[in-house]
Amino acid sequence: PALTAVLMVACPCALTLSMPFTMGAVMNIFGRNKFYVKNPEVIQRMAEIDVLVFDKTGTLTKNSSAEIAYFGQELSKEERLVLKSISSASMHPISKLVNDYLKDTSTAKPDYFFEHKGAGIEAIVNGISVKLGNAEFLDLVPHEIQENASVYLKINNELKGFFNIKPTYRLGLGLVLSELTQKYQAHLLSGDNDKDKLDLIRYFKESNLHFGLKPQDKLNFIAELQTNSKNILMLGDGLNDAGALGQSNVGIAISENTQAFTPASDAILDAGQFMKLPKFMSFSKKAVNIVKISFLLSLVYNFFCISWAVTGNLSPVLAAIFMPLSSISVVLFAVILTNISARRLKLI
């Protein structure tokens, strides 16, 4: 009887159940807050993060609103149609803004279209070639480069002008970054020029602002940090920074359309929930701590019951009762504590 009782109370069910039930509860709470993680392992990795890396366009800024102005040669009706046609075919935030700027213009299907990640787009529409992108992509010479230009336009290899875009930053950006930078080292990696540096230096150390980076540069930057044993969380739009998101320990794609397909990311964050990012980071750490406490509780139970069983004073019948009782109690403890933590963070 003593051997039977020992075998029954030594069952590791409570240990094995605490992790999936806790992480399942956390994923459910995240999902209710429109933060969708791929699997429980992502939550564990979030708890180990040392460094946060942010993209700028479409991440810290809104895709749907910005002040945009065109400077240069007046565009004909046909040239506006060509520009509208290629900007509507691109998913990049700047292209979307240009597309909205030309809202009263009709479109045509491009004969040829190609998007160069981190550089620009080129296409042929109705026999007219067009390029929209940065200075390097359009092969501009120094005197053609404008300090306040966000993106340049070439039609039939002639520089027509440029768009100046003053971004609208996400609501609560200052509060979010202020809270996060108290706990984490934070970097900004942007493919744009540094014309918005004065706006961003309020939130980041000047040495942590990095502009004019290509997608490969962003990936290399993160890989370099990882060689110094840093765990990196990258927050991007899932487009030009897909490689950097994939390289990061945790890659989060922020989206104004959470149904967008972002295979490189470990999680998708609804843009409207951006202000909750510090809470999500804090909650992931609390979840891992709850799992550790649950393990400890289970070990204490096993130590106590095995010590009792080896004396021969614990009957197999009682052991059969204690075995499921321990599993139920540990699972309830983990789930209840998880929900209490979520309530304190106002996630539920």
C-alpha positions as CSV (number, residue, x, y, z in Angstrom):
1,P,0.0,0.0,0.0
2,A,2.8,2.4,0.9
3,L,4.4,1.9,-2.6
4,T,1.1,2.4,-4.3
5,A,0.4,5.6,-2.3
6,V,3.9,7.0,-3.1
7,L,3.4,6.3,-6.9
8,M,0.0,8.0,-6.8
9,V,1.0,11.2,-5.0
10,A,4.3,11.5,-6.9
11,C,2.3,12.0,-10.2
12,P,3.7,15.2,-11.9
13,C,0.3,16.3,-13.2
14,A,0.2,19.5,-11.2
15,L,3.7,20.5,-12.5
16,T,2.8,19.8,-16.2
17,L,-0.6,21.5,-16.1
18,S,0.4,24.8,-14.5
19,M,2.3,26.1,-17.5
20,P,-0.3,25.5,-20.3
21,F,-3.2,26.7,-18.2
22,T,-1.4,29.9,-17.1
23,M,-0.2,30.7,-20.6
24,G,-3.6,29.8,-22.0
25,A,-5.2,32.3,-19.7
26,V,-2.6,35.0,-20.6
27,M,-3.2,34.4,-24.3
28,N,-6.9,34.7,-23.8
29,I,-6.5,38.0,-21.9
30,F,-4.1,39.3,-24.6
31,G,-6.5,38.4,-27.3
32,R,-9.4,40.2,-25.6
33,N,-7.1,43.3,-25.7
34,K,-6.4,42.8,-29.5
35,F,-2.9,41.6,-28.9
36,Y,-2.5,38.2,-30.7
37,V,0.5,36.1,-29.9
38,K,1.5,33.1,-32.0
39,N,2.1,30.6,-29.1
40,P,2.9,30.5,-25.3
41,E,6.6,30.5,-26.0
42,V,6.3,34.1,-27.2
43,I,5.1,35.2,-23.8
44,Q,8.1,33.5,-22.1
45,R,10.5,35.3,-24.5
46,M,8.7,38.6,-23.9
47,A,9.5,38.2,-20.2
48,E,13.3,38.0,-21.0
49,I,13.5,41.1,-23.2
50,D,16.4,43.5,-22.5
51,V,16.2,45.9,-25.5
52,L,13.2,47.4,-27.5
53,V,13.6,48.4,-31.1
54,F,11.0,50.4,-32.9
55,D,10.4,51.2,-36.6
56,K,9.0,54.7,-37.2
57,T,6.7,54.9,-40.2
58,G,3.5,53.0,-39.6
59,T,4.7,52.0,-36.1
60,L,5.2,55.1,-34.1
61,T,3.2,57.1,-36.7
62,K,-0.4,56.5,-37.9
63,N,-0.9,55.1,-41.4
64,S,-4.3,56.8,-41.8
65,S,-3.4,60.4,-41.0
66,A,-0.5,62.8,-41.7
67,E,0.0,66.3,-43.2
68,I,1.2,65.7,-46.8
69,A,2.1,68.3,-49.4
70,Y,3.5,68.1,-52.9
71,F,6.2,70.4,-54.2
72,G,7.5,70.5,-57.8
73,Q,6.1,70.6,-61.3
74,E,2.4,70.6,-61.6
75,L,1.2,67.1,-62.6
76,S,-1.1,66.6,-65.6
77,K,-4.3,64.5,-65.3
78,E,-2.5,61.5,-66.8
79,E,0.5,61.9,-64.5
80,R,-1.8,62.0,-61.5
81,L,-3.5,58.8,-62.7
82,V,-0.2,57.1,-63.1
83,L,0.9,58.1,-59.6
84,K,-2.5,57.1,-58.1
85,S,-2.3,53.7,-59.8
86,I,1.1,52.8,-58.3
87,S,0.5,54.2,-54.9
88,S,-2.8,52.3,-54.6
89,A,-1.0,49.0,-55.4
90,S,1.5,49.4,-52.6
91,M,0.9,48.5,-48.9
92,H,3.6,50.8,-47.6
93,P,2.3,53.6,-45.2
94,I,3.8,56.4,-47.3
95,S,2.2,55.0,-50.5
96,K,-1.1,54.9,-48.7
97,L,-0.8,58.6,-47.7
98,V,0.1,59.5,-51.3
99,N,-2.9,57.5,-52.5
100,D,-5.2,59.4,-50.1
101,Y,-3.7,62.7,-51.3
102,L,-4.9,61.8,-54.8
103,K,-8.4,60.7,-53.6
104,D,-10.3,62.4,-56.5
105,T,-8.1,60.7,-59.2
106,S,-9.0,57.6,-61.2
107,T,-6.6,54.6,-61.5
108,A,-5.5,52.1,-64.1
109,K,-3.9,48.7,-63.8
110,P,-0.1,48.9,-64.0
111,D,1.5,47.0,-66.9
112,Y,4.5,46.4,-64.6
113,F,4.9,47.0,-60.9
114,F,7.7,46.2,-58.4
115,E,8.2,47.3,-54.8
116,H,11.8,47.6,-53.6
117,K,11.7,47.1,-49.8
118,G,13.0,50.1,-47.9
119,A,13.6,52.1,-51.2
120,G,10.5,52.7,-53.3
121,I,8.3,51.5,-56.0
122,E,8.6,51.5,-59.8
123,A,6.0,50.7,-62.4
124,I,4.8,51.2,-66.0
125,V,1.2,52.5,-66.4
126,N,-0.2,53.1,-69.8
127,G,3.3,53.1,-71.2
128,I,4.5,55.7,-68.8
129,S,7.4,54.7,-66.4
130,V,7.2,56.0,-62.9
131,K,9.3,55.8,-59.7
132,L,8.3,56.9,-56.2
133,G,10.9,56.5,-53.5
134,N,14.0,57.8,-51.7
135,A,16.8,59.9,-53.2
136,E,19.2,56.9,-53.6
137,F,16.5,54.8,-55.3
138,L,15.8,57.6,-57.8
139,D,19.6,58.2,-58.4
140,L,19.3,61.9,-57.5
141,V,22.4,64.1,-57.6
142,P,23.2,66.4,-54.5
143,H,21.5,69.6,-55.8
144,E,18.2,67.7,-56.4
145,I,18.0,66.5,-52.9
146,Q,15.7,68.5,-50.6
147,E,16.0,68.6,-46.8
148,N,12.3,68.4,-46.2
149,A,11.5,65.7,-48.8
150,S,10.0,62.5,-47.6
151,V,9.6,60.8,-51.0
152,Y,10.5,61.8,-54.6
153,L,8.7,61.3,-57.8
154,K,10.1,60.6,-61.2
155,I,8.0,60.1,-64.4
156,N,9.7,58.9,-67.6
157,N,13.0,59.4,-65.8
158,E,12.3,63.1,-65.2
159,L,12.3,64.4,-61.6
160,K,8.8,65.9,-61.1
161,G,9.0,66.8,-57.5
162,F,8.7,65.5,-54.0
163,F,6.2,65.0,-51.1
164,N,6.8,66.4,-47.7
165,I,5.0,64.3,-45.1
166,K,4.7,65.4,-41.5
167,P,3.7,62.3,-39.6
168,T,1.0,62.1,-36.9
169,Y,2.3,60.2,-34.0
170,R,0.2,57.6,-32.2
171,L,-1.9,58.7,-29.3
172,G,0.0,58.4,-26.0
173,L,3.4,57.8,-27.6
174,G,5.2,60.0,-25.1
175,L,3.7,58.2,-22.1
176,V,4.3,54.7,-23.6
177,L,8.0,55.4,-24.4
178,S,8.6,57.2,-21.1
179,E,7.4,54.2,-19.2
180,L,9.2,51.7,-21.4
181,T,12.6,53.5,-21.4
182,Q,12.7,53.4,-17.6
183,K,12.9,49.6,-17.8
184,Y,14.4,48.9,-21.2
185,Q,17.1,50.2,-23.5
186,A,15.2,51.5,-26.6
187,H,16.4,52.2,-30.2
188,L,14.6,53.6,-33.2
189,L,15.5,52.1,-36.6
190,S,14.1,54.1,-39.6
191,G,14.5,53.9,-43.3
192,D,13.6,57.6,-43.6
193,N,15.9,60.5,-43.4
194,D,16.5,62.4,-40.1
195,K,14.1,65.3,-40.7
196,D,11.9,64.1,-37.8
197,K,14.9,63.8,-35.4
198,L,13.9,66.8,-33.3
199,D,10.4,65.3,-32.7
200,L,11.9,61.9,-31.7
201,I,14.8,63.0,-29.6
202,R,12.3,63.7,-26.8
203,Y,11.6,60.0,-26.5
204,F,15.0,58.4,-27.4
205,K,18.6,59.0,-26.6
206,E,20.2,60.8,-29.5
207,S,22.7,57.9,-29.9
208,N,19.8,55.4,-30.2
209,L,18.2,57.2,-33.1
210,H,19.2,55.5,-36.4
211,F,18.0,56.9,-39.8
212,G,18.4,56.0,-43.4
213,L,18.6,52.3,-42.8
214,K,17.8,49.6,-45.4
215,P,15.9,46.5,-44.3
216,Q,19.1,44.5,-44.3
217,D,20.7,47.2,-42.1
218,K,17.9,46.8,-39.6
219,L,18.4,43.1,-39.5
220,N,22.2,43.5,-39.1
221,F,21.7,46.0,-36.2
222,I,19.5,43.5,-34.3
223,A,21.9,40.6,-35.0
224,E,24.8,42.7,-33.7
225,L,22.9,43.4,-30.4
226,Q,22.2,39.7,-30.1
227,T,25.9,38.9,-30.2
228,N,26.2,40.9,-27.0
229,S,23.7,38.5,-25.3
230,K,20.8,40.9,-25.6
231,N,17.2,39.7,-26.0
232,I,15.5,42.0,-28.6
233,L,11.8,42.9,-29.1
234,M,11.2,44.6,-32.4
235,L,8.0,46.5,-33.1
236,G,7.4,47.2,-36.8
237,D,4.7,47.4,-39.4
238,G,5.5,43.9,-40.8
239,L,6.4,45.2,-44.3
240,N,9.9,46.6,-44.9
241,D,11.1,45.4,-41.5
242,A,10.0,41.7,-42.0
243,G,13.6,40.6,-41.8
244,A,14.3,42.5,-38.6
245,L,11.1,41.2,-37.1
246,G,12.1,37.6,-37.9
247,Q,15.6,38.1,-36.5
248,S,14.4,39.5,-33.2
249,N,13.7,37.3,-30.2
250,V,10.2,38.6,-30.3
251,G,8.8,40.4,-33.4
252,I,5.5,42.3,-33.0
253,A,3.7,43.7,-36.1
254,I,1.6,46.7,-35.3
255,S,-1.4,46.9,-37.6
256,E,-4.4,49.1,-38.3
257,N,-5.8,46.0,-39.9
258,T,-5.2,43.0,-37.7
259,Q,-6.2,40.6,-40.5
260,A,-3.2,41.7,-42.4
261,F,-0.8,38.7,-43.1
262,T,2.5,39.2,-41.3
263,P,4.3,35.8,-41.4
264,A,7.5,37.2,-40.0
265,S,6.0,38.3,-36.7
266,D,5.5,36.4,-33.4
267,A,2.5,38.6,-32.6
268,I,0.1,41.2,-34.0
269,L,-0.8,44.2,-32.0
270,D,-3.9,46.3,-33.0
271,A,-2.7,49.9,-33.5
272,G,-5.5,51.1,-31.2
273,Q,-4.0,49.1,-28.3
274,F,-0.5,50.6,-28.7
275,M,-0.8,52.5,-25.3
276,K,-1.1,49.1,-23.6
277,L,2.3,47.9,-24.7
278,P,3.9,48.6,-21.3
279,K,1.1,46.6,-19.6
280,F,1.6,43.7,-22.0
281,M,5.3,43.6,-21.2
282,S,4.7,43.7,-17.5
283,F,2.0,41.1,-17.7
284,S,4.2,38.7,-19.5
285,K,6.8,38.9,-16.7
286,K,4.0,38.4,-14.1
287,A,2.8,35.3,-16.0
288,V,6.2,33.7,-15.9
289,N,6.5,34.4,-12.2
290,I,3.0,32.8,-11.6
291,V,4.2,29.7,-13.4
292,K,7.3,29.6,-11.2
293,I,5.1,30.0,-8.0
294,S,2.8,27.2,-9.3
295,F,5.8,24.9,-9.8
296,L,7.0,25.7,-6.3
297,L,3.5,25.0,-4.9
298,S,3.4,21.7,-6.7
299,L,6.8,20.7,-5.5
300,V,5.9,21.5,-1.9
301,Y,2.8,19.4,-2.3
302,N,4.8,16.4,-3.7
303,F,7.4,16.7,-1.0
304,F,4.8,16.8,1.8
305,C,2.7,13.9,0.4
306,I,5.6,11.7,-0.6
307,S,7.1,12.1,2.9
308,W,3.7,11.1,4.3
309,A,3.2,8.2,2.0
310,V,6.7,6.6,2.6
311,T,5.8,6.3,6.3
312,G,2.9,4.0,5.4
313,N,0.3,6.3,7.1
314,L,-1.2,7.5,3.8
315,S,-3.7,5.0,2.4
316,P,-4.0,4.5,-1.4
317,V,-7.6,5.8,-1.2
318,L,-6.5,9.1,0.3
319,A,-3.6,9.3,-2.2
320,A,-6.1,8.8,-5.0
321,I,-8.1,11.8,-3.7
322,F,-5.0,14.0,-3.2
323,M,-3.6,13.4,-6.7
324,P,-6.4,15.1,-8.7
325,L,-7.0,17.6,-5.9
326,S,-3.4,18.8,-6.2
327,S,-3.8,19.3,-9.9
328,I,-7.0,21.1,-9.6
329,S,-5.8,23.4,-6.8
330,V,-2.6,24.3,-8.6
331,V,-4.4,25.0,-11.9
332,L,-7.0,27.1,-10.1
333,F,-4.3,29.0,-8.2
334,A,-2.5,29.8,-11.5
335,V,-5.6,30.9,-13.4
336,I,-7.0,33.0,-10.5
337,L,-3.6,34.7,-9.9
338,T,-3.3,35.4,-13.6
339,N,-6.7,37.1,-13.7
340,I,-6.0,39.1,-10.5
341,S,-2.8,40.3,-12.1
342,A,-4.6,41.3,-15.3
343,R,-7.2,43.2,-13.3
344,R,-4.6,45.1,-11.5
345,L,-3.1,46.1,-14.8
346,K,-6.6,46.9,-16.1
347,L,-6.4,44.4,-18.9
348,I,-9.8,43.0,-17.9
